[in-house]
Amino acid sequence: MPPKKRRRVVKPNARPGVATVHLEGNFSALPESLEDLKKGHVLCLFTSLGRSHPHTERRLKAHYSLTDADAGSSPLISRVRNLVRGTLLKFKKLTDPKELESFKSICDEAFQIASDSRAVPATRNSVVPTTSQDPTQKEDSNTNERMSSANDRKKDGERILIVGLACLDLVTAVDSYPLEDSDSRVANHKWCGGGNAANTSVVLSQLGPLPVECLATLADIPTTKIITENFTRYRVSHENCVYHTSKDTPVSIVIVNRSNGSRTILHGNRDLPEVMLEDFEKLDLTRYKWIHFEGRNVTEVLKMIARIRSHNQAIPDEKKIVVSVELEKGREEYKMLFPAGDVVFVSKEYAAHQGYSNATECLKGNSSCIRQGALLICAWGERGAWGRDRDGQILSSPPFKPPTVLETLAAGDTFNAGVISTLSAGKSLQESLTFGCRVAGYKCGVEGLDIDGFVST
């Protein structure tokens, strides 16, 4: 019998190789224009996605809104395979200076999507016609005029920014919810990145088509690497995150009940500050098309939104930044955020805090609180989601339940990401509600936030 092949064992604390260090240090973020795409970007994407050729192809197509026809006579996946063969599989001794120089030279070369002279579009056509619309899919003409310009603006380097919490989650799965003062074994547990803003960013980056950035505060301690590595894996920019020394990372202990998919969250933040206006003022607002705020430190959030409004006054309507806000926790001060957003997300928890028993009552009761032309959205868990358009019409989407509910953790963040993704692409409120419910339903059928299976369908 032939000898068995030896399995390659990777030590959990092994130092990254020379190729990985070079790629992550120079090509970790995909450029916003195809003209700037280098072979190093594709190789870094390939290694971060578990060295999967299909996943790399799908992520490139999603990021640049490509179709099979855009690649010309040679499929994109074949180009990825050829690149890997000619680099990662070819160079075996990158500790050799000459071999390393050759590898770096190839990484700096442009990666050609098309094999012929065909023009490759920068983004998909996401502009929704403004005439002859289905009356059931009315759009907010003030807000949606800015939302529909993703087709023209991605190439200008603009992105979606999510502002809020990034924390560590200790997710513990149990077969049934434990009794108080009992001792039982868990089915599984893991440390991972969490927090509303971080979760929304991760999902939104996978949905595309615009690049995504998260602005959060981070503790300058080793465990923060779990959060930043998660951002890097899902191509979420985080270069503007604010680091604080001598502080602890906020932690959420999450109990996931496998029998019904429910999640119970115990959150703690000892001393890490929130994002402040002085942090936000360091940003170049011309880079952003849409900025979403997780409702937290309300006073500071209102100051940041005021800065955006001031910025918007000096630029044409088609370049104004869309502002969305999320009211999740049942806190009285959150009501000040209602008139601040162009799109306002109200959670079931906050609606219940206000005394409402369903989403329709919440939308009607808060309609006088929002700014003119704003969209008001309320998701109600397993019942679906409702939204109020600029004409006061109440629209809704049914839920899309998976065959088996495995984990509802971050379902609300996933819904928000789905809505922002579609609205920013110029879709109607009705389409956005439906898409948000679809992707949230898919997420409830999987563990974690990897929705590659949904994106590829």
C-alpha positions in Angstrom: 0.0 0.0 0.0 1.3 3.5 -0.8 2.2 5.5 2.3 -0.4 7.8 3.7 0.0 11.5 3.0 1.1 13.5 6.0 -1.5 16.0 7.0 -0.3 19.6 7.4 -0.7 20.7 10.9 -1.0 24.5 11.5 -0.2 25.6 15.0 -2.8 28.1 16.3 -0.1 30.6 17.4 2.1 30.1 14.4 3.7 33.3 13.0 2.3 34.4 9.6 4.5 33.6 6.6 6.4 36.1 4.5 3.7 36.2 1.8 0.9 36.8 4.3 2.8 39.6 6.0 3.5 41.4 2.7 0.0 41.0 1.4 -1.8 42.1 4.6 0.6 44.9 5.1 0.1 46.3 1.6 -3.1 45.0 0.0 -5.5 44.4 2.8 -8.3 46.6 1.4 -9.7 46.3 -2.1 -9.5 49.6 -4.0 -12.7 51.3 -4.9 -11.8 51.4 -8.6 -11.0 48.5 -10.9 -8.2 50.6 -12.4 -6.4 50.4 -9.1 -6.8 46.7 -8.5 -3.5 44.9 -8.2 -2.6 41.2 -8.2 -1.6 41.6 -4.5 -5.2 42.7 -3.7 -6.6 39.5 -5.2 -4.0 37.3 -3.5 -4.7 38.9 -0.1 -8.4 38.4 -0.6 -7.8 34.8 -1.6 -5.8 34.0 1.5 -8.2 35.8 3.8 -11.1 33.7 2.4 -9.6 30.4 3.3 -7.8 30.0 -0.1 -11.1 29.5 -1.8 -11.2 30.3 -5.5 -15.0 30.4 -5.7 -15.3 32.7 -2.7 -12.6 35.0 -4.1 -14.5 35.2 -7.4 -17.8 35.9 -5.7 -16.3 38.6 -3.5 -14.7 40.4 -6.5 -17.9 40.2 -8.4 -19.9 41.6 -5.5 -17.4 44.4 -4.7 -17.1 45.6 -8.3 -20.6 44.6 -9.4 -19.3 42.3 -12.2 -21.2 39.9 -14.4 -19.8 36.8 -16.2 -19.8 38.8 -19.4 -17.5 41.4 -18.0 -14.6 38.8 -17.8 -14.7 38.3 -21.6 -13.6 34.9 -23.0 -11.9 33.7 -19.8 -13.9 33.2 -16.6 -12.8 35.3 -13.6 -12.2 32.2 -11.5 -9.7 30.9 -14.0 -7.7 34.2 -13.8 -7.7 33.8 -10.0 -6.4 30.2 -10.3 -3.7 31.2 -12.7 -2.5 34.0 -10.5 -2.3 31.7 -7.5 -0.4 29.1 -9.5 2.1 31.7 -10.6 2.7 33.1 -7.2 1.7 31.4 -4.0 2.2 27.9 -5.4 5.3 28.8 -7.3 7.4 30.7 -4.8 8.5 28.3 -2.1 11.4 30.2 -0.6 10.3 33.7 0.0 13.0 34.1 2.6 15.3 34.3 -0.4 15.7 38.0 -1.2 15.6 37.5 -5.0 12.5 35.3 -4.9 10.8 37.7 -2.5 11.5 40.6 -4.9 10.0 38.7 -7.8 6.9 38.0 -5.7 6.5 41.6 -4.7 6.9 42.7 -8.3 4.1 40.5 -9.4 1.9 41.7 -6.5 2.3 45.3 -7.8 1.1 44.4 -11.3 -2.4 45.3 -12.3 -5.0 42.5 -12.2 -6.9 42.5 -15.5 -10.5 41.4 -15.2 -11.3 41.3 -18.9 -9.3 39.2 -21.4 -10.2 41.4 -24.3 -10.8 45.1 -25.0 -14.3 45.1 -23.5 -15.0 47.9 -21.1 -15.7 46.8 -17.5 -18.4 48.7 -15.7 -17.4 50.2 -12.3 -20.7 49.4 -10.7 -24.1 47.9 -11.4 -26.8 50.2 -12.7 -28.6 51.0 -9.5 -30.6 54.0 -10.5 -34.3 53.5 -10.1 -36.5 55.2 -12.7 -38.4 58.2 -11.5 -41.4 57.8 -13.8 -44.0 55.1 -14.3 -43.4 53.6 -10.9 -45.5 50.9 -9.3 -47.7 52.8 -6.8 -46.9 50.1 -4.2 -43.2 51.0 -4.4 -43.2 54.7 -3.8 -39.9 56.3 -3.0 -38.8 59.1 -0.8 -37.9 61.6 -3.6 -35.7 63.7 -1.2 -33.8 61.0 0.4 -33.8 58.5 -2.5 -32.5 61.0 -5.0 -29.2 60.8 -3.1 -29.5 57.1 -2.4 -29.8 56.3 -6.1 -26.5 57.7 -7.2 -24.2 54.8 -6.1 -23.6 54.1 -9.8 -21.9 57.4 -10.3 -20.2 57.9 -6.9 -18.4 54.7 -6.1 -15.6 55.5 -8.5 -15.1 58.8 -6.6 -13.9 56.9 -3.5 -17.1 57.2 -1.4 -18.2 54.5 1.0 -20.7 53.7 3.7 -19.7 54.5 7.2 -21.1 52.7 10.3 -20.6 54.5 13.6 -21.1 52.7 17.0 -20.0 49.8 19.1 -17.4 47.1 18.4 -16.9 44.6 21.2 -16.0 41.1 22.0 -18.7 38.4 22.1 -18.3 35.2 24.1 -21.0 33.1 22.3 -22.0 30.1 24.3 -24.4 27.5 22.7 -26.6 25.4 24.9 -29.1 22.6 24.0 -31.6 24.2 26.3 -31.6 27.3 28.4 -30.1 26.7 31.8 -32.0 26.9 35.1 -30.9 29.4 37.6 -28.3 28.2 40.1 -27.6 25.0 38.0 -24.5 23.5 36.6 -24.6 22.2 33.0 -22.3 21.6 30.0 -22.3 23.8 26.9 -22.6 22.5 23.4 -20.0 25.0 22.0 -18.5 28.3 22.7 -16.3 30.9 20.8 -14.8 34.3 21.0 -15.7 36.6 18.1 -16.2 40.2 17.2 -19.5 41.8 18.0 -21.4 45.0 18.6 -24.2 46.5 16.5 -22.0 48.7 14.4 -19.4 46.0 13.8 -22.0 43.4 12.9 -23.8 45.7 10.5 -20.5 46.6 8.9 -19.5 42.9 8.4 -22.9 42.0 6.8 -23.0 45.2 4.7 -19.6 44.6 3.3 -20.6 41.1 2.1 -23.7 42.4 0.5 -22.0 45.2 -1.4 -21.7 46.9 -3.8 -20.2 49.9 -1.9 -17.1 49.7 0.3 -17.8 49.8 4.0 -16.0 51.4 7.0 -16.6 51.1 10.7 -15.8 53.9 13.1 -15.6 52.6 16.7 -13.5 53.0 19.8 -11.1 50.1 20.6 -8.9 49.2 23.6 -5.2 49.1 22.8 -4.8 45.5 24.2 -4.1 42.2 22.6 -7.7 40.9 22.6 -8.8 43.7 20.3 -7.0 41.7 17.5 -10.1 39.4 17.4 -12.2 42.4 16.4 -9.8 43.9 13.9 -9.0 40.5 12.3 -12.8 40.0 11.8 -12.9 43.4 10.0 -10.0 42.4 7.8 -11.5 39.1 6.9 -14.7 40.7 5.7 -13.0 43.7 4.0 -14.3 46.3 6.5 -12.1 49.4 6.6 -11.2 50.4 10.2 -8.3 52.7 9.8 -10.1 55.6 11.6 -11.1 53.6 14.7 -10.0 55.3 17.9 -7.6 53.4 20.2 -7.5 54.0 23.9 -4.7 52.9 26.2 -5.2 51.5 29.7 -8.8 50.6 28.9 -10.7 47.3 28.6 -12.6 46.0 25.6 -16.4 45.8 26.1 -17.6 42.2 26.4 -21.0 40.6 25.7 -21.7 37.2 27.1 -24.2 35.6 24.7 -26.2 32.5 25.5 -27.6 30.9 22.3 -30.4 28.3 22.9 -30.1 25.7 20.2 -33.6 24.4 20.8 -35.2 27.6 19.4 -32.3 29.9 18.3 -32.9 32.6 20.9 -30.1 34.6 22.3 -29.7 36.2 25.7 -27.0 38.9 26.0 -25.2 40.2 29.1 -23.2 43.2 28.1 -20.5 45.0 30.1 -18.3 48.0 29.4 -16.0 49.0 32.2 -14.3 52.1 30.9 -14.0 52.3 27.1 -15.2 55.7 25.9 -17.7 56.1 23.1 -16.9 57.8 19.7 -16.9 61.5 20.3 -17.3 64.5 18.0 -13.6 65.2 18.1 -13.0 61.7 16.7 -15.6 62.2 14.0 -14.2 65.6 13.0 -11.0 64.0 11.8 -12.8 62.2 9.0 -12.8 63.5 5.4 -16.6 63.5 4.8 -16.1 63.7 1.0 -15.4 60.0 1.1 -18.8 59.0 2.3 -22.2 58.5 0.6 -24.1 57.2 3.6 -23.4 57.4 7.3 -25.3 55.2 9.8 -25.3 55.8 13.5 -26.0 53.2 16.2 -28.0 55.2 18.8 -25.7 55.3 21.8 -24.2 58.5 23.2 -27.1 60.7 21.9 -25.6 64.1 22.6 -22.4 63.3 20.7 -24.3 61.6 17.9 -26.4 64.7 17.4 -23.3 66.8 17.2 -21.8 64.5 14.5 -25.0 64.6 12.5 -25.0 68.4 12.7 -21.6 68.4 11.2 -22.8 66.3 8.3 -25.8 68.7 7.7 -23.4 71.6 7.6 -21.2 69.7 5.1 -24.3 68.9 3.0 -25.3 72.6 2.7 -22.2 73.4 0.7 -22.5 70.6 -1.9 -24.9 69.6 -4.7 -27.9 67.5 -3.8 -26.6 64.4 -5.6 -23.5 64.4 -3.4 -25.2 65.0 0.0 -24.6 62.3 2.6 -27.6 60.2 3.6 -27.9 59.9 7.4 -29.5 56.9 9.1 -30.0 56.3 12.8 -30.9 53.3 14.9 -33.0 53.4 18.0 -32.6 50.0 19.7 -32.5 50.2 23.5 -35.5 51.4 25.5 -34.0 54.6 26.7 -35.9 57.8 26.9 -33.1 60.1 25.5 -33.2 58.2 22.2 -36.3 60.0 21.1 -34.1 63.0 20.2 -32.7 61.0 17.3 -36.1 60.8 15.5 -35.7 64.1 13.6 -32.0 63.6 13.0 -32.0 60.9 10.3 -33.1 60.6 6.7 -33.8 57.0 7.5 -34.8 56.0 11.0 -34.7 52.4 12.3 -36.8 51.7 15.3 -36.4 48.3 17.1 -39.2 46.2 18.6 -37.6 46.8 22.0 -37.8 50.6 21.7 -41.3 50.5 20.3 -42.4 48.4 23.3 -40.7 50.9 25.6 -42.9 53.6 24.0 -46.0 51.4 24.7 -46.7 50.1 21.2 -47.7 46.5 20.7 -47.0 46.3 16.9 -44.9 48.0 14.3 -47.8 49.8 12.5 -48.8 51.6 15.7 -45.1 52.6 16.2 -44.8 54.1 12.7 -48.1 56.0 13.0 -47.3 57.2 16.5 -43.9 58.5 15.6 -44.7 59.9 12.1 -44.8 63.5 13.5 -41.3 63.2 15.1 -39.3 62.6 11.9 -37.9 65.1 9.5 -39.7 65.9 6.3 -39.1 63.3 3.6 -37.5 60.8 6.0 -38.2 57.0 6.0 -39.3 55.3 9.2 -38.7 51.6 9.6 -39.6 49.1 12.3 -38.7 45.4 12.2 -40.8 43.1 14.4 -38.7 39.9 14.6 -40.5 36.8 13.4 -43.5 38.9 12.2 -41.5 40.7 9.5 -40.9 44.5 9.0 -42.9 47.6 8.3 -41.9 51.0 6.9 -43.5 54.4 6.4 -42.7 56.2 3.1 -42.6 59.9 2.6 -46.2 60.0 1.6 -47.3 58.4 4.9 -48.1 55.0 3.3 -47.3 52.0 5.5 -45.5 49.2 3.6 -44.5 45.8 5.0 -42.6 42.6 4.3 -43.4 39.1 5.6 -40.6 37.2 7.4 -38.6 34.6 5.6 -37.9 31.9 8.1 -35.1 29.4 7.4 -35.9 25.6 7.5 -34.2 25.5 10.9 -33.5 28.5 13.2 -30.0 28.1 14.5 -29.1 31.5 15.9 -30.9 34.9 16.0 -27.9 36.8 17.3 -27.3 39.9 15.1 -30.5 39.3 13.1 -31.5 42.9 13.6 -28.1 44.2 12.6 -28.3 42.0 9.5 -31.8 43.4 8.6 -30.4 47.0 8.9 -27.5 46.1 6.7 -29.8 44.6 4.1 -32.0 47.7 4.0 -29.1 50.1 3.8 -27.5 48.1 1.0 -30.6 48.2 -1.1 -31.6 51.8 -0.4 -28.1 53.0 -1.1 -28.4 51.2 -4.5 -31.5 53.2 -5.4 -34.1 50.6 -4.6 -37.6 51.4 -3.3 -38.6 51.2 0.4 -40.7 48.1 -0.4 -37.8 46.3 -2.1 -35.5 47.2 0.8 -37.9 45.9 3.4 -38.2 42.6 1.6 -34.5 42.2 1.0 -33.8 43.1 4.6 -36.2 40.4 5.8 -34.7 37.9 3.4 -31.1 38.3 4.4 -32.1 38.4 8.1 -34.0 35.2 7.7 -31.1 33.6 6.1 -28.8 34.7 8.9 -31.1 33.0 11.5 -30.5 29.7 9.7 -26.7 29.9 10.1 -24.2 30.4 12.9 -22.2 33.6 12.8 -22.3 36.4 10.2 -20.8 34.6 7.1 -23.7 35.0 4.6 -21.7 34.0 1.6 -24.3 31.3 0.8 -27.0 34.0 0.6 -24.8 36.4 -1.5 -24.1 33.6 -4.0 -27.7 32.7 -4.5 
